[in-house]
Amino acid sequence: MSWRRIVLLAVPLAVLIFALGFIVGLEVQRGPDWRLELEAYVVQQPRSEAITVQRVVRAHRPRAFSPTMGRARPTEGLTPSGPARAVRCALLERRRPSSSDEPEVARQVVFLVRYSDALYRVGWLAYAGPEEPFGPVLEVDLALLGCDLGLR
């Protein structure tokens, strides 16, 4: 076999291996999806409430997130460590049964926070934020994170 034939076989094979390695590396780095954590949060809420997701936006400054911005959803296995790697701000609408014919409607902000220790534990954690009426503290928190949920 001549060296030209070896090169003609080796170059495409090396490119294929490199491309597959790159794609696998990106998938491993991506981690779990925030949508699964949001769904788990909604499922844990009282069954008497109808909950709809009105809006979800990506925070432009995730490292500004503080656990004091909300109450963490109880989870098994993931403990927050270090700064947030990514944050999504979600606006939920809750419809609760009331004594009148119309259900009681209240909106709530939920923070979905991605933590990673850069070795083994990567995951999203939901933090229940405040419900309406929203106060000035929430406006400051959303501005720090760079989340525009259009609450006005």
N, C-alpha and C positions, 0 to 999 in steps of 0.2 A: 504494500500500500504506500503510495507516495505521500509526501508531506502536504501536498496541496489538498488531497482528499481528506486528510486528517483535519486540516484547518477548515475546510468546507463543512465538516461535520461538527467540529468543536465549537466554532463561533456561534452558530444558531443554538446549540445546546447550552452554551454558557449564557447567552442572552435569555433563553427560556428559564433557566434556573435562577438567574438574577431577578427577572420579572416576578416569578412565583415567590421568591423570598421577600421581595419588596411588598407584594400584596399581602402575604401572610403577616409580615411585620406590622403593616398598617391595621390589619384586623385585630391582632393581639393587643395593640396599643389602644384601640378604640374603646374597649371595655363594654360593659352592659349599656343598654339603651335607657334613657331617662323616661321614656314613655311607659316602660314596665313599672318603674317606681311610682309614677303618677297613677297608673291603673291600680297598683296595690294600695296606694293611699285611699283612693276612691272606694275600693272594695271594703276597706276597714271602717268606713263611715256607717252610721245607722241606716238600716234598710228602709226606714220610713222617709228618708230624704231622696229626692231626685237631684242628682248632681250632673251638671254639664260643664265642660271645659269651654270657656269663652275665648281665651287667648293665652298663648304661650310665647314668650320672647326670650332670647338669649341675652344674658348679662354681659355687658362689655368690659366690666371690671370685676371678675369673679373673686379675686383675692380680697375684695372689700367685704365679702360676706362674713357675718359674725353669727354664731349659733344663738345669740340673744335675739335675733330677728324673728325667730319662730320656735316652735316646740317640735322636736324631732319625733318622727314616727318610730315606734318601737320595732327594731329589726333584730335578726339573729346574725351574728357573724361580722357585721361591719360596724366598726367604731370609728368615729371621725378622728382623723389624725392629720395634723398639718393644715395648711391653707387649702381652700377649695380650688380645685383644678378647673371646674366649669360650673356655671349656675344657670338654671332656667327659672324664670318667674312665670307662674301660671295664675290666671284669674279664673276662679270657679264660680258658678252660680248654684246656690243651694235652694231647693224648693222644699219647704217643710209643711206638713199638714198643720192647719190652724182651725180654730173654732168657727171661723167664717167660711164662706164658700170658696174664697180665694186662698191659695196657699201663701204662706209667708216666704218672701224671696229675699235672700241675702247673698251678697258676693263675698268671696274670701280669696286672699292671696296665699299661694303655696310656693315655697322655694324648693327647687330640686337641685341638690348640690352633689357634685361628683368629687369623691375623695380618692386619692391614690397614694400608697406608700412607696410607689415606684418599684415594688418587688412582687408582692403576691396579692394584696388586697386592693381591688379597684371596684368601685360601685357608687351608685347614686343613693341619696338619702333625702327623703321628703321632710320639710319643716313646715308645719302648719302656721301660717301667718295670721294676721288679724282679719276679722270679719267687719263688714260695714256696721256702723259708720267708720270710715277710715280717718285716722288722725294725722297730724303733721309728722309724727315719728315715722310712719310708713312712707310718706312722701320723701323724707330725707334718706331712708334706707334704699328706696328704689332709685333715687338720684345717685347715691353712692355706687350702687351696683351697675348703673347704666341701663336699667330696665324701664321701658316706657309701655305701661299697660293701658294707658288712656283712661285712667280712673275718673277723670272729670266729667 
